[in-house]
Amino acid sequence: MIIGTFIAIIVLLALSGFFSGSETALTAASRARMYQLEKDGDKRARRVNRLIADRERLIGSILLGNNLVNILASALATNLFINLVPGTGGVALATASMTVLVLVFAEVLPKTYAITRPDNMAMAVSGPVAWFVASVSWIVSAIQAVVNVTLRVLGVRAPDDVTPEEDIRGTIDLYHSEDELDTEYRHRLVGALDLKDMTVEEVMIHRKNIIILDATAPAGEIIQQALASPHSRLPLYRGDQEEIVGILHVKDLLRAVVDHDGETDEMDILGICRDPWFVPETTRVEDQLDRFLKERIHFSLVVDEYGTLQGLVTLEDILEEIVGDIRDEHDVVVQGVRPQDDGSVNIEGWVTIRDLNRVTGWNLPDEEAVTIAGLVIHEAQTIPEPGQRFAFHGYRFEIQRKTRNQIMGLNVMPIPEDKD
């Protein structure tokens, strides 16, 4: 009788360990890997996906089985030790023994094993766990009903679901914080997610940095300016620079030069230009990317609500938000950012915060302003004068140049953190 009870306790502890390890493995298993394995035809991965699709039912069933075997094992152990050691000493000995056995062999050991190899163990236990969940589903449903009613009575509401985007961002930041994902790769992944929350105003080339050609200039002069430019697409204006009348593509220009046997004086430059495409500055970057791909064009002019030219955006500008700077032999390093020997950086006011963060590795916020000058004005709540200094977001800002109400240049330096 004693040997039979002892064997029963061992079996129940093994079952408890199975339930504990299965719970850890199934909740920690990678959903992405299970999904991929299921697509590859793995039946065990399919069972895992079905189980974790209803986590409430899965956890309820495992907890039911775990508590059942633990309580039964404790009851048998108490009865056994009372017979061996009469009086309260048997109860105390049974409680101490079962606490150690359950903690070590039914909780810590199986869960430690499961957390080190969750995917493999989840697939290994999926069969028996699926059978058990199906067997006790009616009991779990009744328990869940009681729990839901109790929570409603207590006024507890279900938490908002985490969106897939938030889940992906959290995973990326987690791996980056653990040095398992380098900064450059993190920028690429997060950059793709950021497109839906950005407008073309944040990625465009500012109008001050656009090379615009005068359509009324002699054809030879326009050709010389186009060839001297590092860009393959150039806007042309007539009269006022706000009046963009065409987009000159260098390839179209070269074809026309060949067709005219190099005689450029009589060339009709506007005749080979393409129609300009204008988009509002509030257009989402994600939408603009879709339009570029659909219309098979790579260049668009950005205007504000009054139709005033603000800048231009290209397909390359958008792709750079994902993959980082794309430079060829004609590109120039980011303009307007000049690192200094003392660790500070001289910055033109029109430089965007996103570009500055990418170049320097800083983390200045860009929610309230697009340019570095706009950020200073927003934080200072005034238009500062040259020589004024401000400190916010862990950086020191010194105004160097100002024209009218525009901050033209400033010096920015990270403020060293105090070390205790």
C-alpha positions in Angstrom: 0.0 0.0 0.0 2.8 2.4 0.9 4.8 1.6 -2.2 1.7 2.0 -4.4 0.9 5.4 -2.9 4.6 6.5 -3.3 4.5 5.5 -7.0 1.2 7.3 -7.5 2.8 10.5 -6.0 5.8 10.2 -8.3 3.4 9.8 -11.4 1.3 12.8 -10.3 4.4 14.9 -9.9 5.6 13.9 -13.4 2.2 14.9 -14.8 2.4 18.2 -12.9 5.9 18.8 -14.5 4.4 17.9 -17.9 1.6 20.5 -17.5 4.0 23.2 -16.2 6.5 22.7 -18.9 3.8 22.5 -21.6 2.3 25.8 -20.4 5.7 27.6 -20.6 6.6 26.1 -24.0 3.3 26.8 -25.6 3.1 30.4 -24.4 6.8 31.1 -25.2 6.8 29.5 -28.7 7.5 31.8 -31.6 4.3 32.3 -33.5 6.2 33.5 -36.5 8.3 30.2 -36.6 5.2 28.0 -36.0 3.4 29.8 -38.8 6.3 29.3 -41.2 6.6 25.6 -40.2 2.9 25.1 -40.7 3.2 26.6 -44.2 6.0 24.1 -44.9 3.6 21.2 -44.0 4.6 20.5 -40.3 1.5 18.9 -38.6 2.9 19.5 -35.1 3.3 23.2 -35.8 -0.3 23.3 -37.1 -1.5 21.8 -33.7 0.6 24.4 -31.8 -1.0 27.2 -33.8 -4.5 25.9 -33.1 -3.7 25.7 -29.4 -2.3 29.1 -29.0 -5.0 30.7 -31.1 -7.3 30.3 -28.1 -4.9 31.1 -25.3 -7.6 31.5 -22.7 -8.9 28.0 -23.3 -5.4 26.5 -23.4 -4.2 28.1 -20.2 -7.5 27.2 -18.4 -7.1 23.6 -19.4 -3.5 23.3 -18.4 -4.2 25.0 -15.0 -7.1 22.7 -14.4 -4.9 19.6 -15.0 -1.9 21.0 -13.1 -4.0 21.9 -10.0 -5.8 18.6 -10.1 -2.7 16.5 -10.1 -0.9 18.8 -7.5 -3.9 18.6 -5.1 -4.2 14.9 -5.5 -0.5 14.3 -5.0 -0.5 16.5 -1.8 -3.6 14.6 -0.5 -1.9 11.3 -1.0 1.4 12.5 0.5 -0.5 13.8 3.6 -2.3 10.5 4.1 1.0 8.6 3.6 3.0 10.6 6.2 0.1 10.6 8.7 0.3 6.8 8.6 4.0 6.8 9.0 4.3 9.6 11.5 1.2 9.9 13.7 0.0 13.3 14.9 0.7 16.8 13.5 4.3 15.8 12.6 3.0 13.8 9.6 1.1 16.8 8.2 4.1 19.1 8.7 6.4 16.6 7.1 4.0 16.1 4.1 3.7 19.8 3.6 7.5 20.4 3.6 8.2 17.4 1.4 5.6 18.2 -1.2 6.5 21.9 -1.3 10.1 21.0 -2.2 9.2 18.3 -4.7 6.5 20.4 -6.5 8.7 23.5 -6.6 11.8 21.7 -7.9 10.6 18.9 -10.0 7.1 20.0 -11.1 7.7 23.8 -11.6 11.3 25.1 -11.8 12.9 22.2 -13.6 10.3 21.6 -16.4 9.8 25.4 -16.9 13.5 26.0 -17.1 13.9 23.2 -19.6 10.9 24.5 -21.6 12.0 28.2 -21.7 15.4 27.2 -23.2 13.8 25.3 -26.2 10.2 26.5 -26.4 9.6 25.8 -30.1 10.8 22.2 -30.0 9.0 21.3 -26.8 5.8 23.0 -27.9 5.7 20.8 -30.9 6.6 17.7 -28.9 3.7 18.2 -26.3 1.2 19.6 -28.8 -0.4 16.1 -29.4 -1.3 15.1 -25.8 -2.1 18.7 -24.8 -4.5 19.0 -27.7 -6.2 15.8 -26.6 -6.4 17.0 -23.0 -7.8 20.4 -24.0 -10.5 18.8 -26.1 -11.4 16.4 -23.2 -11.9 19.1 -20.5 -13.1 21.9 -22.8 -16.6 21.8 -21.3 -15.2 22.2 -17.7 -13.0 25.1 -18.8 -15.9 26.8 -20.6 -17.9 26.7 -17.3 -15.0 28.0 -15.4 -14.4 30.8 -17.9 -18.1 31.8 -17.7 -17.9 32.1 -13.9 -14.6 34.1 -14.2 -16.1 36.5 -16.8 -19.2 37.2 -14.8 -17.1 37.8 -11.7 -14.8 40.3 -13.6 -17.8 42.1 -14.9 -19.3 42.4 -11.5 -16.0 43.8 -10.2 -15.9 46.3 -13.2 -12.8 44.8 -14.8 -12.7 45.3 -18.5 -10.7 43.4 -21.1 -7.5 45.3 -22.0 -7.1 46.7 -25.5 -5.5 44.4 -28.0 -1.9 45.1 -29.0 -1.8 45.9 -32.7 0.5 43.9 -34.9 2.6 47.0 -35.6 3.1 47.6 -31.8 4.1 44.0 -31.4 6.6 44.2 -34.2 8.1 47.5 -32.9 8.4 46.0 -29.4 10.1 42.9 -30.7 12.6 45.1 -32.7 13.4 47.3 -29.8 13.8 44.3 -27.5 16.3 42.6 -29.7 18.1 45.9 -30.3 18.3 46.6 -26.5 19.9 43.1 -26.1 22.5 43.9 -28.8 21.1 41.1 -31.0 20.0 43.6 -33.7 22.4 46.4 -34.9 21.3 50.0 -35.1 21.4 50.2 -38.9 19.2 47.1 -39.3 16.8 48.4 -36.7 16.5 51.8 -38.6 15.6 49.8 -41.7 12.9 47.8 -40.0 11.4 50.7 -38.0 11.7 53.0 -41.1 9.4 50.8 -43.0 6.8 50.9 -40.2 7.2 54.7 -39.9 6.0 55.4 -43.4 2.3 55.4 -42.5 2.8 58.0 -39.8 4.9 60.4 -41.9 4.1 63.1 -44.4 6.1 64.1 -47.5 6.9 67.3 -45.7 9.2 65.3 -43.3 11.2 63.6 -46.1 11.2 66.2 -48.9 14.1 68.3 -50.1 13.5 71.8 -48.9 13.0 74.5 -51.6 16.2 76.2 -50.5 18.2 73.2 -51.6 16.4 72.6 -55.0 18.3 73.4 -58.2 15.7 75.2 -60.4 16.5 76.2 -63.9 15.2 79.3 -65.8 13.2 78.0 -68.8 13.8 81.4 -70.6 17.6 81.0 -70.5 19.4 80.0 -73.7 19.3 76.3 -74.4 23.0 75.9 -74.2 23.1 77.5 -70.8 20.3 75.2 -69.5 22.2 72.2 -70.9 25.4 73.3 -69.1 23.6 73.8 -65.8 21.8 70.4 -66.2 25.1 68.6 -66.8 26.8 70.3 -63.9 24.0 69.3 -61.5 24.3 66.0 -59.5 20.5 65.4 -60.2 18.9 63.6 -63.2 15.6 65.5 -62.9 15.4 69.3 -62.7 12.4 71.6 -62.4 12.2 74.6 -64.8 10.4 77.8 -64.0 9.3 80.8 -66.0 9.3 84.3 -64.5 8.8 83.4 -60.8 10.4 80.4 -59.2 7.0 79.4 -57.9 5.8 79.0 -61.5 7.2 75.5 -62.4 6.5 74.8 -66.0 8.2 71.5 -66.6 10.6 68.8 -65.3 13.7 68.2 -67.4 15.1 64.7 -67.4 18.8 64.4 -68.3 18.2 61.3 -70.4 15.5 63.2 -72.4 18.0 66.1 -72.8 20.8 63.9 -74.1 18.5 62.2 -76.6 17.4 65.6 -77.9 21.1 66.7 -78.2 21.9 63.6 -80.2 18.8 64.2 -82.4 20.0 67.7 -83.1 23.6 66.5 -83.9 24.9 68.6 -81.0 23.4 71.8 -82.3 21.7 73.1 -79.1 21.0 76.7 -79.9 17.7 76.0 -81.6 16.5 73.3 -79.2 13.1 73.7 -77.6 13.9 72.7 -74.0 10.3 73.0 -72.8 9.3 70.7 -75.7 11.3 67.8 -74.1 10.2 68.5 -70.6 7.7 66.4 -68.7 4.7 67.8 -66.9 5.3 68.6 -63.3 3.4 66.6 -60.7 2.3 68.5 -57.5 1.3 66.9 -54.2 0.2 68.5 -50.9 2.7 68.6 -48.1 0.3 66.7 -45.9 0.3 63.6 -48.2 1.3 60.5 -46.2 4.6 59.0 -47.3 3.1 55.6 -47.6 0.4 56.9 -50.1 3.1 58.8 -52.0 5.2 55.6 -52.4 2.1 53.8 -53.7 1.5 56.6 -56.2 5.2 56.6 -57.4 5.0 52.8 -58.0 1.6 53.0 -59.7 2.3 55.9 -61.9 5.9 54.8 -62.6 7.4 58.2 -61.8 10.1 59.1 -59.3 9.7 62.8 -58.8 7.1 65.1 -57.3 6.9 68.8 -56.2 5.5 69.5 -52.8 3.2 72.5 -52.2 1.3 73.9 -49.2 -2.4 74.6 -48.9 -1.9 77.9 -50.9 -0.1 76.2 -53.7 3.3 77.7 -52.7 6.3 75.5 -53.5 7.8 73.9 -50.4 10.2 71.4 -51.8 10.3 68.2 -53.8 10.2 64.5 -52.9 11.6 61.6 -54.9 11.3 57.8 -54.7 14.8 57.7 -53.5 14.0 60.1 -50.6 11.3 57.6 -49.4 13.4 54.6 -49.9 16.2 56.2 -47.8 13.7 56.4 -44.9 13.9 52.6 -44.9 17.4 51.6 -46.0 19.3 54.8 -45.0 21.3 57.1 -47.3 21.6 55.9 -50.9 24.6 57.6 -52.4 26.3 57.3 -55.8 29.4 58.9 -57.3 27.4 62.2 -57.9 25.8 62.5 -54.5 27.0 64.9 -51.9 27.2 64.1 -48.2 24.2 65.4 -46.2 24.5 69.2 -46.5 24.0 71.6 -43.6 25.5 69.3 -40.9 29.1 70.0 -39.9 30.6 68.1 -36.9 33.1 70.1 -34.8 36.2 69.0 -33.0 34.6 69.6 -29.6 31.8 67.1 -30.2 29.2 69.7 -31.2 27.6 70.0 -34.6 27.0 73.2 -36.6 23.6 72.8 -38.3 21.7 74.9 -40.9 18.2 75.7 -39.6 16.5 74.0 -42.5 18.0 70.5 -41.8 15.3 68.1 -40.9 15.4 66.4 -37.5 15.1 62.9 -39.1 18.2 63.5 -41.3 20.1 64.9 -38.3 19.2 61.9 -36.2 20.4 59.6 -38.9 23.7 61.4 -39.5 24.6 61.9 -35.8 22.9 58.9 -34.2 20.9 61.3 -31.9 17.4 60.8 -30.8 15.8 64.3 -31.0 12.0 64.2 -31.2 10.3 65.0 -34.5 6.6 64.9 -33.5 6.2 68.7 -33.1 8.6 70.0 -35.7 10.1 68.9 -39.0 13.3 71.0 -39.0 15.9 71.6 -36.2 15.0 75.4 -36.3 11.3 74.5 -35.9 12.2 72.3 -32.9 14.0 75.2 -31.1 11.2 77.6 -31.8 8.6 75.1 -30.5 10.5 74.4 -27.3 11.6 78.0 -26.6 8.1 79.3 -27.4 9.8 82.4 -29.0 12.0 83.3 -31.9 15.4 83.4 -30.3 18.3 85.9 -31.1 21.9 85.0 -32.1 23.9 84.1 -29.0 21.0 82.7 -27.0 21.4 79.2 -25.6 18.7 76.6 -24.7 18.9 73.1 -23.2 16.2 70.5 -23.7 16.0 66.8 -24.6 19.5 66.3 -23.4 21.1 68.7 -25.9 22.4 72.3 -25.7 21.3 74.6 -28.6 23.1 77.9 -29.4 21.7 80.2 -32.0 24.5 81.4 -34.4 22.7 83.1 -37.3 19.2 84.5 -37.9 17.6 86.3 -40.8 14.4 88.2 -40.0 12.3 85.6 -38.2 14.2 82.5 -39.5 16.9 80.7 -37.6 19.6 80.1 -40.2 22.3 78.4 -38.2 22.9 76.9 -34.8 25.3 74.8 -32.8 24.1 71.7 -31.0 26.0 69.6 -28.5 24.9 66.6 -26.4 24.8 67.4 -22.7 27.0 64.7 -20.9 24.9 62.6 -18.4 25.8 63.0 -14.8 27.5 59.9 -13.4 26.9 59.1 -9.8 
